[in-house]
């Protein structure tokens, strides 16, 4: 034991007692207390006084004499990877059952007359009203680059996968399981995100709390979707606006791909060998476009296959210049196209309906081959062949519409429910937990260098739900509703009237 340099004035008794309670002396006196109480029950009540004295006198003595009962040296930190609570899922594998795709599900390659879609040249766009057709970048535009894991050309077995599972785990099991996919050890982070996502540059461990604050927005229209790369954040919304954030938020595109100001419901990105990003946007009246932030121009591919209904979401997989584009709509249809950077055209495949025709609310791809989508009937579907065909992931009895989904780990998913539930799929089974009293609109995840999971969800009451460690915290904002979130870098949440919230991490008080 060592004598403390602090006086009783600088340290309260309760703080002292918390430290004392962790010592071996406390453990010994507690054991003695129990023993003497037992003797008092059988021999004499006077042993109660002895028991109380044995338990109470040591801490009082240490406290009054400024004696620190804790050992002078701290026990060494456990080796990395020795966490006994670590999830075994990292070692699990999920192999897609290989099936031969039906001939009718082919993309129609080799028949340009039926599938090729020639782009509308930027120079020909909206000549009648004299507006500038090339979208301009603000003063904050830079040639930033990014890396996106979804753009990696991963190999996977061809064919759709069908997985049959048991039912959804309920209540207690779900509460434990939903966060078991990846454990976040906040004390293991040495580079802490702050501001634009830069690390601290030190080896000190800093436990930071999230603080979601509203920032100035260059628009006042509803924003529907957002996506983040390593170097920039993009958002899309009403009037065909596309926002970009680097040093600050700006509006590189203000009227959509066809200059007709149709609302944009989905936005996604990929990058190429030169790490330059390209965006794909989709929305109402069949609006589809490819936007190049570096060049500052948009190419219009609207109404592919003569489809002019509302596209509910868009996902991009594969490197820029040869990327696959996946569109979904409110009739339960999926349309896949492959972009040819050599001539700037895109070849569209056949329109398919994985489910019963319910509105497909979200689509995402883990890599070029493996992707997922969900619908308003509580269905989740997967593809292992780049979207040529889809199969239902069975075992989830949601009883609610699904609004969004995001990959977790090697083969897992988080799916947001309209009843406020969060569903987790670990590659073999489903679990469920209640996260919000109102509908969950959005979910996004990202994994750091140490495979620690970060997850953020937004709901219909303007609350941001963020997973910190192994718990979910609810952070209220002034937004009426959070429509979409992006986790990469600073973290962004968007909503109505151009509302933008960014996550800053602050030291806990």
Beta strands, then each sheet from edge to edge (+ up, - down):
strand 1: 2-3
strand 2: 67-68
strand 3: 116-117
strand 4: 208-214
strand 5: 223-228
strand 6: 233-237
strand 7: 242-245
strand 8: 249-253
strand 9: 264-271
strand 10: 277-283
strand 11: 288-292
strand 12: 297-300
strand 13: 311-317
strand 14: 324-329
strand 15: 334-340
strand 16: 345-348
strand 17: 360-365
strand 18: 371-375
strand 19: 380-383
strand 20: 391-392
strand 21: 402-408
strand 22: 412-417
strand 23: 421-425
strand 24: 430-434
strand 25: 440-447
strand 26: 453-459
strand 27: 463-468
strand 28: 471-476
strand 29: 482-486
strand 30: 492-495
strand 31: 500-507
sheet 1: 1+ 2-
sheet 2: 3+ 16- 15+ 14- 13+
sheet 3: 4+ 31- 30+ 29-
sheet 4: 5+ 6- 7+ 8-
sheet 5: 9+ 10- 11+ 12-
sheet 6: 17+ 18- 19+ 20-
sheet 7: 21+ 22- 23+ 24-
sheet 8: 25+ 26- 27+ 28-
end
